[in-house]
Each structure stands twice: as structure tokens, then as C-alpha cells.
Amino acid sequence: MQPCLQMSFAESVGGTWSSLHADTDLVINRDEVHYLRTLALSLDDDLVSQLLLKKLRLARILAPADLPPDRVRMNSYLELAAEGGAKCFHQLVHPSPHSPAYGLSIASLLGAGVIGLRAGQSILWPDENGELNALSVMHVENCPGLSGWLTVQA
């Protein structure tokens, strides 16, 4: 008798997404990896948690000095468009009730979707129902001093 293995909805969507995007060009700031992994493991939203962990596994990890300026990382300002929606402007921020109105939390489904992407890049990204839709990053701005928020300044 074999044990019954059940896959959760989040695991199923995460597995499908990572299979479809195994060759996608994702780049994550080396100084943010530990924070992002810890955050993903602490989230109550299993779907966001699974997808963020899958992204971290697929991404190239680069030192802050080697990051291209058009990559979405923490504190990036970006213009994005989700399938069927208008373009919108956000800043990728840490989860906080004190975020600006234009803040997009990394702990949200959309926030986890944009990290590591470059300007002009599109991916398929699931909505809350697991349906894959196009998510496009139109423009990225990174302000000096904000992208290296974990780096100790001498």
C-alpha cells in the first residue's frame, strides 16, 4: 500500500510556474536573498510563499555592484502592467502598514512577481485563482543608496 501524497494548490501552481520559467532570466541581489527566503518562509499566504521560493531557486544571484540598473529589487520604482489592466506605478517595499500609497509589498502576489525582472521583461504569473496571466515590467528606476539597504556603509 502506497502512502497518499497530496499536493497543495500553492505547490501545484508553484511547480507549474517554475517548469514554465526554468530558463527565464531572473536576477536577485545577493544582499537580499536571506531576507527574501526568510520572508517567504514566514508568510501566511502559501501561494506567495511557494512562488517567491521558486523564484529564488531559479534566479542568478549577483553582488549589488554587479546588478544591472534595470532590475527590480527592493525599493525599486517601477511601472508595470498586468494582463487586462492599465499600467501602474509602484515602489517595491517591505511589508508594512506604513508603506506609501504607491507601495507594492514584496509579500504580495504582485510584489513577488516583479522581483528579479528587468525593464521590458514579461512573464506568466498566477492570480489568486492560479490562472496564469502576463505580467510585464515596463520601466525600472533604482535610486543610489536604496538598493543596497542591507549593506553596511563605512
N, C-alpha and C positions, 0 to 999 in steps of 0.2 A: 504494500500500500504506500503510495507516494503522498508526501505532505502537500496540502493545497496552498499554492503560493498565489496570493492576490496582490496585484499591483494597484497602487492608489492612482487616482485621477492625476495628481500632480506628477507622479513618477512616469505615468504614461505620456503625458504631454511633454515633460522634460526630455524623455527618451526620444520621442518623435522629433522634437525641435533639434536636439543635438545631432541626430542622424542626418537631418536635412542640412545642417550647417557645419558639418565636420571640417570643411575646407574654407569656411568664412574667415576673412581677415579681421580678427579682434585683437586689440592691444590694451593691456591693463598696466597701470602704473605699479611698479614693484612695491612702492611705499604704501599702496592702498590694498594690496592683496589680503593681508592678515585681517585688516578691518572688515573688508567685504565678506570674507569667509566667515568670520565671527558673527557679523550681522546676519548673513544668510542662515546660519545655524540657529539663531535666536528668534527668527521671525515666526509669528503665528500663522502667516499665510504660507501654506505648504507649496502652492504653485510658484510664488515669487522665490521662495527659498530654493526649490529644486532648479528653477531656471537660472538663478544667479550662480548657484554652484556649478551647473553645466557650463555656463559662460566662462567661469574661472578656469575650468579644466581645458577648455578649447583655446583660450586666449594665449597669445605670446605675452610674456611678462618682461617689461622693459624698465630700465632705470629712468627716473624722472628726466634726466638730461637727454635721454635718447628718445623720448616720446615726441612723435610728430605733433606740431601745434594744432592740427585739425582733428585731434582725437578727443572724444568725450571722456572726461574723467570727473572726479568730484570737483564741484564748484564751477564746472564749465557752464558757459552761457550757450544755448543752442536754439536753433529753430528746427522744428520737426513737423512731420505730417504723418498721421496715422490714416490708413485706408478709409476713405469715406468721410474724412474730417478735414477741417481747414488747417492751414499752417498755424503753429502756435510757438510762442517764445517761452523758454523756461531757463532756470538755472538748476543744475543737478545738485541737490542739497542733502545733508544728513537728515534723518528723521527727527523732526522737532515740531512742537506746536507753535514755535516762534518763527517758522520759515516765512519768507516773503510770499506775497500772493502769487508771484510768478515762479515760486519754488516747486521743483519736482523732486519728491523724495526718492532716494535710491531704494528705499524699502517698498516702493510701489511697483506694480507690474510694468508700467511705462518707464519708470526710472531704471529698473533692472534691464529693460530692453535696450536703452540707448547707451549704457556704459560700454566703452571699448570700441564703439563705432567711429567712423570718420565722416567728415562732411562729404555729402554726395552718396553715401552708402545706404542701401536698403536691405532689410532682412524680413523674413516672415516671423511674426511674433504673435503669440496667442493672446486672445482676450480672456476675460473671466470664465467664458464657457469652453475654452480650449480651442476655439476656432482660430486658425492662422490667418493673419491679415498683414498686409505690407506696412512696415514701419520704416520711414525714411528720415535721415538726418540731413537737413538742407545746408546748415551753416553751424560752425562751432567757433567760439572765442574762448581763449584761456588767458586770464589776467595773470601777469607775473606776481608771484608771491602767494597766489591762491592754490595753484595746482600742487605745490609741494607742502601741503598743510601738515603732514606728519614729519617733515624734515626739520631737524633742529637747526636753527640759524645760529652761526657763531658770532 
